[in-house]
Amino acid sequence: MDPSAPQAFVGLASIDIGIIMVYMVGIFLLGTFFGKFVGTGEDFFLAGRALPFWAIGMSIVVSDIGAFDFVAVAGAVYGSGISAANFDWLGSMPAMAIAAFLFIPYYWRARVYTIPEFLGRRYNNAVRMIHASFWGIFFLVSQAVMLWLTADKFLHGVLGWDPHVSIWVIVIVTGIYTYAGGLTAVVFTDVVQLLIMYVGGLSLLALSFWEVGGWSSLREQVAALGPQYSDHYTILLPHNTQTDFPWDGIVFGLGIVMATSYMAGNQAVVQRTFGAKSEWDAKGGMLFGGFLKVFIPLMVALPGLAALILVPNLEDQDLAIPMLVKQIMPPGLRGLMFAAFLSSLMGNVGATLNSVTTVWTSDIYERFMDVAFKKKLSQRHTLFVGRGFTVLFMILSAVLAERMASVDEGIYVFIQSCLAVFQGPVFGILLVGLLWRRANQWGGLAGLVLGVMFTIVLKNTEGVFPTANPFLFIAMWSFLLSAVVTIVVSLLTPPDPPEKTEGLIFSQVMKAGKVDRVLVKERA
């Protein structure tokens, strides 16, 4: 490269720079274009409830995988083997089917804006506020960690870009089109971004396998590295594995608890289904997203495995994909892969900004105005507040991200460990509340609070589980404890009035025979 070129473009040819610039400008213009369709709070938060299934499914995939998979899952495969790909196989597809048929119809019929609002209807406002507050804070912190580590490892590791500048550019560009177009802008920019991610990811897969000589050759070369790599091709590892992904943790902690809780209880994921134009589109979008997720491990996990041969002996496993891109991708494709990475990063940022804004507007600000001033907000008012929160959280995300340099463990393990604190207890009260009419507000509150306290104790107690980062086991046991506590406390306290659970219990659907016969309350 020309030595006089700016430092920001180290490692990129002119065609790469052109691809990146066209992508950034194009996605910005596309996102802001949708601003003209936003006139109410419902337009901003839920895309006017007009989203088709295909856009919902594609957007769910982008908001789910984000930049984590391009850097973190590949890094986990580099360090622990192909078992880490279960986060996209066992940890996505079955859970998305369960969410589509068991949870999504009830959310959609209840006409809620958020998961905390649904929990508030089923239990009480204390559960709603605890959930909303935690998720708002968690989303911001997890996004900050993701922004810093991915900007540092990919943008700086591959290109020499200043990670601080990169963070602000990404957050500002994404924040502006999210501010303008709300969920509509986020979803339809995600559609374009997913296509770019697929082209970039499949190109990396093809080049990786070309370089190592194909699948059989890769297996032989990994086996030749030594006995410590003997499990790198094992999908389900034994209970006593030294990695973070033993089979029982994967099947029970991930497959049953964390994945289902994530797909059915994560605001950033299910918000797209809340904006569906019909219940069929809501369910179809989740199922279509599950189908698209089948291909993600091919684009991410397998190149992470190939990196063991092509970029061996990395001290930091999260550098596997960045270094692989730098080493094997030619000009043009490198720019495309860089655009794919930006797509995943910006898609995740947009999803987080929109979901946190929705939660804090609907569940905290709007609820506060109702309780403190007995004031029902107009759609224009909620739109104004929502856009204000978008700006606030955009700035907070970037500021927090710059202070995350001290996080030195693998990105994926760090984020999943944080998720485990809350996902198990939330899934416990969600599932019990959906299936059992007798579950009451006191049971739900006790199950949530004690479940979270239990996870914090387990997380800070060494030697209980066989792995160093037992987040999968913590999620499993906290789910069970939360469910049991919810049941026991509900039985020991007076039941809620029947009208409180009307339209929110699975048995009502089964007795009615058709979903559309279930009675639905108007949104409070």
C-alpha positions in Angstrom: 0.0 0.0 0.0 1.1 3.5 -0.7 3.0 4.6 2.4 1.5 8.1 2.2 -2.0 6.6 2.7 -3.7 7.6 5.9 -3.1 5.4 8.9 -6.8 4.7 9.1 -6.7 2.7 5.9 -3.7 0.5 6.7 -4.2 -3.0 5.1 -6.9 -1.8 2.6 -6.6 -1.3 -1.1 -8.5 1.5 -2.9 -11.3 -0.9 -3.9 -11.7 -2.0 -0.3 -12.0 1.6 0.8 -14.6 2.3 -1.9 -16.7 -0.7 -0.8 -16.7 0.5 2.8 -17.6 4.0 1.9 -20.4 3.0 -0.4 -21.8 0.7 2.3 -21.6 3.3 5.1 -23.3 6.0 3.0 -25.8 3.6 1.5 -26.9 2.2 4.8 -27.1 5.7 6.4 -29.3 7.0 3.5 -31.5 3.9 3.6 -32.1 4.1 7.3 -32.9 7.8 7.4 -35.2 7.4 4.4 -37.7 5.5 6.7 -37.9 8.6 9.0 -40.7 10.0 6.8 -42.9 7.1 7.7 -42.7 7.7 11.5 -45.4 9.9 12.9 -46.4 8.2 16.2 -44.8 6.3 19.0 -46.2 3.0 17.6 -44.5 3.8 14.3 -41.2 4.4 16.0 -41.2 1.5 18.5 -43.1 -1.2 16.5 -42.9 -0.1 12.9 -46.6 0.6 12.8 -47.2 -3.1 13.3 -46.7 -3.6 9.6 -43.6 -5.8 9.3 -43.7 -8.9 6.9 -42.3 -12.2 8.1 -39.3 -12.2 5.8 -38.0 -8.9 7.1 -38.7 -10.0 10.7 -36.7 -13.2 10.2 -33.7 -11.5 8.6 -33.6 -8.8 11.2 -33.8 -11.3 14.1 -30.7 -13.0 12.7 -28.8 -9.8 12.5 -29.8 -8.6 16.0 -28.9 -12.1 17.4 -25.6 -12.8 15.8 -24.2 -9.2 15.6 -20.5 -8.9 15.7 -20.3 -11.6 18.4 -20.3 -14.4 16.0 -17.8 -12.9 13.6 -15.3 -12.5 16.3 -16.4 -14.3 19.5 -17.9 -17.6 18.3 -15.0 -18.1 15.9 -12.7 -17.4 18.8 -14.5 -19.9 21.0 -14.2 -22.5 18.3 -10.5 -21.7 17.9 -10.0 -22.3 21.6 -12.5 -25.0 22.5 -13.6 -26.6 19.2 -16.7 -27.0 17.1 -18.9 -27.5 20.3 -19.1 -23.7 20.5 -21.1 -23.8 17.3 -24.0 -25.2 19.3 -24.8 -21.6 20.2 -26.1 -21.3 16.6 -27.4 -24.8 16.2 -28.8 -26.3 19.4 -28.9 -22.8 20.9 -31.0 -21.2 18.2 -33.2 -23.3 15.9 -35.1 -25.4 18.4 -35.6 -22.4 20.7 -36.9 -20.3 17.9 -39.5 -22.9 17.0 -40.6 -23.1 20.7 -40.8 -19.3 20.8 -42.8 -19.1 17.6 -45.5 -21.5 18.7 -45.6 -21.2 22.5 -44.7 -17.5 23.3 -45.0 -15.3 20.3 -48.8 -15.7 19.7 -49.5 -14.5 23.3 -47.2 -11.6 23.1 -48.6 -10.5 19.8 -52.3 -10.9 20.8 -51.7 -9.0 24.0 -50.5 -6.1 21.9 -47.6 -5.3 24.2 -44.6 -3.1 23.4 -42.2 -5.0 25.6 -41.5 -8.2 27.5 -41.5 -6.3 30.9 -45.0 -5.0 30.0 -46.1 -8.6 29.4 -44.7 -9.7 32.7 -46.4 -6.8 34.4 -49.7 -7.9 33.1 -49.2 -11.5 34.1 -47.7 -10.7 37.5 -47.4 -7.1 38.8 -45.7 -3.8 38.2 -42.8 -4.7 40.6 -41.8 -7.6 38.3 -42.2 -5.2 35.3 -39.9 -2.5 36.8 -37.2 -4.9 38.0 -37.1 -6.6 34.6 -37.1 -3.3 32.7 -34.4 -1.7 34.8 -32.1 -4.7 34.6 -32.5 -5.3 30.9 -32.0 -1.6 30.1 -28.7 -1.6 32.1 -27.6 -5.0 30.8 -28.2 -4.1 27.2 -26.1 -1.0 27.5 -23.2 -2.7 29.3 -23.2 -5.7 27.0 -23.2 -3.4 24.0 -20.4 -1.4 25.4 -18.3 -4.6 25.9 -19.1 -5.8 22.4 -18.3 -2.4 20.9 -15.0 -2.0 22.6 -13.7 -5.6 22.1 -14.8 -6.0 18.5 -13.6 -2.5 17.6 -10.3 -3.2 19.3 -9.8 -6.7 17.9 -11.2 -6.3 14.4 -11.0 -2.7 13.4 -7.7 -2.1 15.2 -6.3 -5.6 14.8 -6.9 -5.8 11.0 -6.7 -2.2 9.9 -4.9 -0.3 12.6 -7.9 2.0 13.2 -8.2 3.8 16.4 -10.9 1.9 18.4 -12.1 5.0 20.1 -12.8 6.8 16.8 -14.3 3.7 15.3 -16.8 3.3 18.2 -18.0 6.9 17.9 -18.4 6.7 14.1 -20.4 3.4 14.3 -22.6 4.6 17.2 -23.3 8.0 15.6 -24.2 6.6 12.1 -26.4 3.8 13.6 -27.9 6.2 16.1 -28.9 8.8 13.6 -30.9 6.4 11.4 -32.4 4.7 14.4 -33.4 8.1 15.7 -35.0 8.9 12.4 -36.7 5.7 11.4 -37.1 3.7 14.6 -37.8 0.0 14.3 -38.7 0.2 10.6 -35.2 1.6 9.8 -33.5 -0.9 12.0 -35.4 -3.9 10.4 -34.9 -2.9 6.7 -31.3 -1.9 7.1 -30.9 -5.3 8.8 -32.2 -7.0 5.6 -29.5 -5.4 3.5 -26.9 -6.0 6.2 -27.7 -9.7 6.4 -27.2 -10.1 2.7 -23.8 -8.5 3.0 -22.9 -10.6 6.0 -23.8 -13.8 4.1 -21.7 -12.9 1.0 -18.8 -11.9 3.2 -19.0 -14.9 5.5 -19.4 -17.4 2.7 -16.5 -15.9 0.9 -14.3 -16.3 4.0 -15.5 -19.9 4.4 -14.6 -20.7 0.8 -11.2 -19.1 1.0 -10.4 -20.7 4.3 -11.1 -24.2 3.0 -9.2 -23.5 -0.2 -6.2 -22.6 1.8 -6.3 -25.6 4.1 -7.1 -28.1 1.3 -10.7 -28.9 2.2 -12.5 -30.6 5.1 -10.5 -33.9 5.2 -7.2 -32.0 5.1 -8.3 -29.7 7.8 -9.2 -32.6 10.1 -5.8 -34.2 9.6 -4.0 -31.0 10.2 -5.9 -30.2 13.4 -5.3 -33.7 14.7 -1.6 -33.4 14.0 -1.4 -30.4 16.3 -1.5 -32.7 19.3 -3.8 -34.6 21.7 -5.1 -31.4 23.3 -7.0 -30.8 20.1 -8.6 -34.2 19.9 -12.0 -32.8 20.9 -12.1 -29.9 18.5 -14.4 -31.9 16.1 -16.7 -33.2 18.8 -20.1 -31.5 18.8 -21.0 -32.6 22.4 -18.1 -32.7 24.8 -18.0 -34.9 28.0 -19.1 -33.6 31.4 -15.5 -33.3 32.7 -14.2 -31.3 29.7 -11.8 -28.5 30.5 -13.7 -26.2 28.1 -16.8 -24.1 29.0 -19.1 -26.3 26.8 -19.7 -29.7 28.4 -22.6 -31.7 26.8 -24.9 -31.4 29.8 -24.4 -27.7 30.0 -25.0 -27.4 26.2 -28.2 -29.6 26.2 -29.8 -28.4 29.4 -28.3 -25.0 30.2 -28.1 -23.8 26.6 -30.7 -25.8 24.7 -33.5 -25.7 27.2 -33.0 -22.6 29.3 -30.7 -19.9 27.8 -31.6 -20.3 24.2 -35.4 -20.4 24.8 -35.2 -17.6 27.3 -33.1 -15.6 24.8 -35.4 -16.1 21.8 -38.7 -15.8 23.8 -37.6 -13.2 26.4 -35.0 -10.9 24.8 -36.5 -7.6 23.9 -34.1 -7.0 21.1 -35.2 -10.2 19.4 -38.9 -10.4 20.0 -39.6 -6.7 19.4 -39.5 -7.4 15.7 -42.4 -9.9 16.2 -44.4 -7.3 18.2 -44.2 -5.1 15.0 -45.6 -7.9 12.7 -48.6 -7.1 10.6 -50.3 -10.4 11.6 -49.8 -13.2 14.1 -48.9 -15.4 11.2 -46.1 -13.0 10.2 -44.9 -12.9 13.8 -44.6 -16.7 14.0 -43.4 -17.0 10.5 -40.6 -14.4 11.1 -39.3 -16.3 14.0 -39.3 -19.6 12.1 -37.7 -18.1 9.0 -35.0 -16.6 11.3 -34.4 -20.1 12.6 -33.9 -21.4 9.1 -31.4 -18.7 8.3 -29.5 -19.4 11.4 -28.6 -22.9 10.1 -25.9 -21.3 7.9 -24.3 -19.1 10.4 -21.9 -21.7 11.9 -20.7 -22.5 8.3 -19.7 -18.9 7.9 -18.2 -18.3 11.4 -17.4 -21.5 13.3 -15.6 -23.4 10.4 -13.3 -20.5 9.6 -12.5 -20.3 13.3 -11.4 -24.0 13.0 -9.4 -23.3 9.9 -7.7 -20.4 11.7 -6.0 -23.0 13.9 -3.9 -24.0 10.9 -3.7 -20.7 9.0 -3.0 -18.4 12.0 -1.7 -20.7 14.7 -0.5 -20.0 18.2 -2.7 -16.9 18.9 -2.5 -15.7 22.5 -5.9 -14.1 22.1 -8.4 -16.5 20.6 -10.8 -13.6 19.6 -8.2 -12.5 17.0 -8.8 -15.7 15.0 -11.1 -14.1 12.4 -9.5 -10.7 12.2 -6.1 -12.3 11.6 -7.6 -14.8 9.1 -9.2 -11.9 7.1 -5.9 -10.0 7.1 -3.9 -13.0 5.9 -6.0 -14.8 3.2 -8.6 -12.3 1.8 -7.6 -10.4 -1.4 -8.4 -6.8 -2.1 -12.1 -6.4 -2.9 -13.1 -9.4 -0.8 -11.4 -7.9 2.2 -13.4 -4.7 1.8 -16.6 -6.9 1.4 -15.7 -8.8 4.6 -15.0 -5.6 6.4 -18.5 -4.3 5.3 -20.0 -7.6 6.5 -18.4 -7.1 9.9 -19.6 -3.5 10.0 -23.1 -4.8 9.1 -23.1 -7.2 12.0 -21.8 -4.6 14.4 -24.2 -1.8 13.3 -27.2 -4.2 13.2 -26.5 -5.2 16.8 -26.1 -1.5 17.9 -29.3 -0.5 16.1 -31.3 -3.4 17.7 -30.0 -2.5 21.2 -30.7 1.2 20.9 -34.2 0.6 19.7 -35.0 -2.1 22.3 -33.6 -0.2 25.2 -35.3 3.0 24.1 -38.6 1.1 23.9 -38.2 -0.5 27.3 -37.3 2.7 29.1 -40.0 4.8 27.4 -42.8 2.3 27.8 -42.0 0.6 31.1 -40.2 3.3 33.0 -41.0 6.8 31.8 -44.6 6.1 30.7 -45.3 4.1 33.9 -43.7 6.9 36.0 -45.9 9.5 34.4 -49.0 7.4 34.9 -48.3 6.7 38.6 -46.9 10.1 39.6 -49.1 12.4 37.5 -52.0 10.2 36.4 -51.1 11.2 32.9 -51.7 9.1 29.8 -49.2 10.1 27.1 -50.1 10.8 23.5 -48.4 8.9 20.6 -46.6 12.1 19.7 -45.3 12.5 23.2 -43.9 8.9 23.3 -42.3 9.5 20.0 -40.5 12.6 21.3 -39.4 10.8 24.5 -38.3 7.7 22.5 -36.1 9.8 20.2 -34.7 11.6 23.2 -33.8 8.3 24.9 -32.2 7.2 21.6 -29.8 10.1 21.7 -29.1 9.5 25.4 -28.3 5.8 25.0 -26.3 6.4 21.9 -24.0 8.7 23.9 -23.9 6.4 26.9 -23.1 3.3 24.7 -20.0 5.1 23.3 -18.8 6.5 26.6 -19.2 3.1 28.4 -17.5 1.3 25.5 -14.4 3.4 25.9 -14.1 2.3 29.5 -14.3 -1.4 28.7 -10.6 -2.0 27.9 -10.1 -4.0 31.1 -12.4 -6.8 30.0 -9.8 -9.4 29.1 -11.8 -12.7 28.8 -13.4 -14.1 25.7 -16.2 -11.9 24.4 -18.7 -14.7 24.1 -18.1 -16.2 27.5 -18.2 -12.8 29.1 -21.6 -11.8 27.5 -23.1 -15.3 28.1 -22.0 -15.2 31.7 -23.8 -11.9 32.2 -26.9 -13.3 30.4 -27.0 -16.3 32.7 -27.6 -14.1 35.7 -31.0 -13.1 34.5 -32.1 -15.5 31.7 -32.7 -18.5 33.9 -34.9 -16.7 36.4 -36.9 -14.8 33.7 -37.5 -18.0 31.8 -38.7 -19.7 34.9 -41.4 -17.1 35.7 -42.3 -16.7 32.0 -42.9 -20.5 31.5 -44.7 -21.1 34.8 -46.9 -18.0 34.2 -47.8 -19.0 30.7 -48.7 -22.7 31.5 -50.1 -22.4 35.0 -53.1 -20.2 35.8 -52.5 -20.4 39.6 -49.2 -18.6 39.4 -49.7 -15.2 41.1 -48.0 -11.9 41.4 -46.2 -12.8 44.7 -44.9 -16.1 43.2 -43.6 -14.3 40.1 -41.9 -11.6 42.2 -40.3 -14.1 44.6 -39.2 -16.3 41.7 -37.5 -13.5 39.9 -35.7 -11.9 42.9 -34.6 -15.1 44.5 -33.6 -16.5 41.2 -31.3 -13.6 40.4 -29.8 -13.7 43.9 -29.1 -17.4 43.5 -27.3 -16.9 40.2 -25.1 -14.2 41.8 -24.1 -16.5 44.6 -23.4 -19.4 42.2 -21.4 -17.1 39.9 -19.1 -16.1 42.8 -18.7 -19.6 44.4 -15.8 -21.6 43.1 -15.6 -25.4 42.7 -19.3 -26.1 42.4 -19.2 -26.9 38.7 -16.6 -28.6 36.6 -15.8 -25.7 34.3 -14.1 -22.4 35.0 -17.0 -20.4 33.5 -20.1 -22.4 34.5 -22.6 -20.0 33.0 -24.5 -22.9 31.3 -25.0 -24.7 34.6 -25.9 -21.5 36.4 -28.6 -20.8 33.9 -30.1 -24.3 34.3 -30.2 -24.3 38.1 -31.4 -20.8 38.4 -34.3 -21.6 36.0 -35.3 -24.6 38.1 -35.0 -22.6 41.4 -37.0 -19.7 40.0 -39.8 -22.0 38.7 -40.0 -23.9 42.0 -40.1 -20.7 44.1 -42.8 -19.2 41.8 -45.0 -22.4 42.3 -44.4 -22.7 46.0 -45.0 -19.0 46.9 -48.1 -18.9 44.6 -49.6 -21.9 46.5 -48.9 -20.2 49.8 -50.5 -16.9 48.9 -54.0 -15.9 47.7 -54.7 -16.4 43.9 -55.0 -13.5 41.6 -58.5 -12.8 40.3 -59.4 -14.8 37.1 -59.7 -11.7 34.9 -56.0 -10.9 35.5 -54.9 -14.0 33.6 -57.5 -13.8 30.9 -55.9 -14.3 27.5 -52.5 -15.0 28.9 -52.6 -18.7 29.7 -51.8 -21.6 27.3 -54.8 -23.7 28.5 -57.2 -21.0 27.3 -56.0 -21.5 23.8 -56.3 -25.3 23.9 -59.8 -25.2 25.3 -61.0 -22.6 22.7 -59.5 -24.6 19.9 -58.5 -21.5 17.9 -56.0 -18.9 18.9 -58.2 -16.1 17.6 -60.9 -17.0 20.2 -58.8 -16.0 23.1 -60.0 -12.9 24.8 -57.4 -10.1 24.8 -57.2 -7.1 27.1 -56.7 -3.7 25.6 -53.2 -2.3 26.2 -53.1 -0.5 29.6 
